Amino acid sequence: MHIHLWPYKAIYIGISPDNDVHAHHAVQICIGLDKDISVQDYKAQSIHTGQCIVIFEDVPHKVLAQDNQIVVIYLEPEDRQNQQFLKALRQARSDGINTLPLTSKELGSISQHLFTDVDIDKVWKTVNKAVGLVYSPALSSRPRAFRILCQPKLLNI
């Protein structure tokens, strides 16, 4: 099991744990590495099955991938870069839970970037291409927030 964290994004790589119905504010992209996975949508009372499934924020769901090798990409929906991706994704797909097409070449590219050097920018680019969206800017090209650069000063009174 591996967990990688970046600002506004996280990736989990490993065996799918047993989970119960839950909802969270992060958008979740689940990718089955060795076989298809299923996600039960408790809002719409349906099951989605495929190699890549997106679960939008705040949707009650249960991942049905017991003992499958999976990759889960979590995206914070308030982040500006993620908002561009999610807006385009919502225009291409409805909200809730959707199965996304992934070719074996795209799956291989994602696996390569996850298991060789864990390059989030390359994984991000491949996921964008896989769902037919325009590649959004790399994490490294994003301007820094001013509040992070400022150092508080102590006043001697």
C-alpha distance (Angstrom), angle and dihedral (degrees) to the residues before:
residue distance angle dihedral
M1 . . .
H2 3.81 . .
I3 3.79 130.6 .
H4 3.80 120.5 -168.1
L5 3.80 122.4 -171.9
W6 3.80 130.3 -160.7
P7 3.78 129.9 162.9
Y8 3.82 106.4 -67.1
K9 3.83 93.5 -7.6
A10 3.78 137.6 75.7
I11 3.78 134.6 178.4
Y12 3.79 127.4 -154.1
I13 3.82 117.6 -165.3
G14 3.79 120.2 -175.0
I15 3.76 147.4 63.3
S16 3.78 113.6 -23.2
P17 3.77 108.1 -107.9
D18 3.77 121.8 -138.5
N19 3.79 105.8 -94.8
D20 3.75 137.7 -179.8
V21 3.78 129.6 -137.5
H22 3.78 108.5 -63.2
A23 3.80 143.0 149.6
H24 3.78 129.9 -149.2
H25 3.75 136.1 178.9
A26 3.79 95.7 -117.0
V27 3.79 118.6 91.6
Q28 3.78 108.0 -121.4
I29 3.81 128.0 -150.7
C30 3.82 110.9 -167.3
I31 3.80 120.2 -164.1
G32 3.80 123.3 -173.0
L33 3.79 108.4 -143.3
D34 3.79 99.5 -170.1
K35 3.81 102.6 23.4
D36 3.79 143.4 -10.9
I37 3.77 119.8 -62.2
S38 3.79 130.7 -151.8
V39 3.78 131.4 -141.7
Q40 3.76 122.9 -163.1
D41 3.80 113.4 -142.2
Y42 3.82 107.9 -149.8
K43 3.80 92.2 -174.1
A44 3.82 95.7 57.4
Q45 3.83 94.9 24.8
S46 3.81 93.4 -126.6
I47 3.80 140.0 118.2
H48 3.81 122.8 -129.5
T49 3.81 119.4 -159.6
G50 3.80 128.1 -171.0
Q51 3.76 145.6 101.4
C52 3.81 94.1 -86.6
I53 3.80 124.2 31.0
V54 3.80 128.4 176.2
I55 3.79 120.0 -152.5
F56 3.79 114.1 -165.5
E57 3.80 121.8 -140.6
D58 3.80 122.3 -71.7
V59 3.84 94.6 10.4
P60 3.82 113.6 137.9
H61 3.80 107.4 -125.4
K62 3.78 147.0 148.6
V63 3.81 123.1 -143.4
L64 3.80 110.1 -135.0
A65 3.78 102.3 -161.6
Q66 3.79 102.2 112.9
D67 3.81 110.0 -176.6
N68 3.83 93.0 -5.3
Q69 3.80 120.8 134.6
I70 3.83 104.0 -115.9
V71 3.77 143.4 172.7
V72 3.79 117.7 -146.3
I73 3.79 119.9 -168.4
Y74 3.81 114.6 -163.8
L75 3.82 118.7 -159.5
E76 3.81 125.0 -168.2
P77 3.84 104.0 -132.7
E78 3.83 94.7 -148.9
D79 3.81 93.5 61.4
R80 3.81 112.9 105.7
Q81 3.82 95.3 -132.8
N82 3.80 92.0 46.2
Q83 3.81 90.5 48.0
Q84 3.82 90.9 59.4
F85 3.80 91.0 51.3
L86 3.81 93.9 43.9
K87 3.82 93.3 47.3
A88 3.79 90.4 53.6
L89 3.80 90.9 43.8
R90 3.81 91.9 51.2
Q91 3.80 90.1 51.4
A92 3.80 90.3 52.0
R93 3.81 95.2 40.6
S94 3.79 135.3 23.5
D95 3.79 122.1 -105.6
G96 3.77 120.5 -94.4
I97 3.79 116.7 47.0
N98 3.80 124.2 -17.8
T99 3.78 136.3 178.2
L100 3.81 111.8 -129.9
P101 3.80 125.8 -156.8
L102 3.81 117.1 -113.5
T103 3.78 123.3 -179.3
S104 3.79 119.8 -143.9
K105 3.82 87.6 -111.9
E106 3.82 91.5 55.2
L107 3.79 91.3 45.8
G108 3.81 89.3 50.3
S109 3.80 90.7 49.8
I110 3.81 92.1 50.3
S111 3.81 91.0 48.0
Q112 3.81 91.8 48.5
H113 3.80 92.8 51.6
L114 3.79 92.1 45.8
F115 3.77 100.2 46.1
T116 3.82 102.5 35.6
D117 3.79 106.5 42.8
V118 3.84 106.2 -14.9
D119 3.79 93.5 -124.8
I120 3.82 106.0 -178.9
D121 3.82 92.4 -170.9
K122 3.82 91.7 57.2
V123 3.81 92.5 43.8
W124 3.82 88.6 49.0
K125 3.82 91.4 50.5
T126 3.82 92.0 49.2
V127 3.82 92.9 48.5
N128 3.82 90.2 48.8
K129 3.81 91.0 51.0
A130 3.80 92.0 44.5
V131 3.78 92.7 58.5
G132 3.81 92.3 42.1
L133 3.77 97.7 -109.7
V134 3.76 132.0 135.8
Y135 3.79 112.3 -95.9
S136 3.77 110.0 -105.1
P137 3.82 122.7 -143.1
A138 3.78 119.1 -69.6
L139 3.78 118.1 -103.9
S140 3.79 91.4 -113.6
S141 3.82 92.8 58.1
R142 3.78 93.7 56.3
P143 3.81 116.0 108.4
R144 3.78 115.6 -111.9
A145 3.75 119.3 -111.1
F146 3.81 112.1 -106.6
R147 3.79 92.6 -134.2
I148 3.80 90.1 62.8
L149 3.80 93.0 52.8
C150 3.81 95.9 50.2
Q151 3.78 118.2 91.1
P152 3.80 117.5 -155.0
K153 3.81 114.7 -118.5
L154 3.75 124.0 -143.3
L155 3.76 116.0 -130.4
N156 3.80 117.6 -142.7
I157 3.79 106.1 -149.4
